[in-house]
Amino acid sequence: MNKIYVVGIGPGKREAMTAEAESALAGSDLIVGYSKYIDLVRPYFPNHPVLDTGMRKETERCRMAFEKANEGMTVSLVCSGDSGIYGMAGLIYELSTEFPETEIVVVPGITAAISGGSVLGAPIGHDFAVISLSDLLTPWELIEKRLKCAAEGDFNIALYNPSSHKRHDYLQKACDILLTVHSADLICGYVKNIGREGEAAVVLTLGELRNTQVDMFTTVFIGSTRTKVINGKMVTPRGYRDV
Ligand code: SAH
């Protein structure tokens, strides 16, 4: 009753969805979300009513969830990966002041940095940063600063939103900034369609990555100076063998 679960469904495959996410979805009267994410969960809950919000703006999508909850429903709002990391959880809390009678439960999910990391090997075995290359909500100058600072701190970096139709050269621009700090042979990798049909992983150097086009369903991994390739996998040793 009057409840919204903000559910991180993981990368896509059912095995990577948490039991908590599954039971939230199973216990909901309505599953709300962007069509692509609805499509991912619909096969697992074929009899559940769904509301596909289409390409609506995020705020509108969240409002719809509140309006349905206000009708007395338990609503699950689905996000890919984790529901807090570039997800809807924050926005739901911001809007909740307008809908004080609705209970909010955030259900975490396996984010792309984690699920993609396991496909590549163990690229984030140590301190890491997550940076989105989307400048829709963050000015590009700030993204550049974060990239540079993360490289200077020798963090492993997971890059989300590395490309879109309008931003096809952003990964190249990002690599150019990283190349002011790192050498061109730094080990990097990327994974496309993690946990979904067409999953594909590539390990390559930063110099090669600079000249690679990826799509928006890809997560890119930048190594630290410790990162190496072991049997074709991207590995950042935590340092156990050095102590
Ligand atoms: N909440 C999501 C992130 C949403 S931002 C999460 O925690 O994973 C969207 C970006 O996430 C994409 O551009 C891509 O970089 C990354 N991403 C999300 N799911 C992915 C998947 N299954 N395969 C590859 N990248 C993915």
Residues whose N, C-alpha, C, O or C-beta is under 5 A from the ligand:
A	BS01	SAH	P11 S80 G81 D82 I85 Y86 G87 I110 T111 A112 L159 Y160 N161 P162 V191 K192 N193 I194 M216 F217 T218 T219
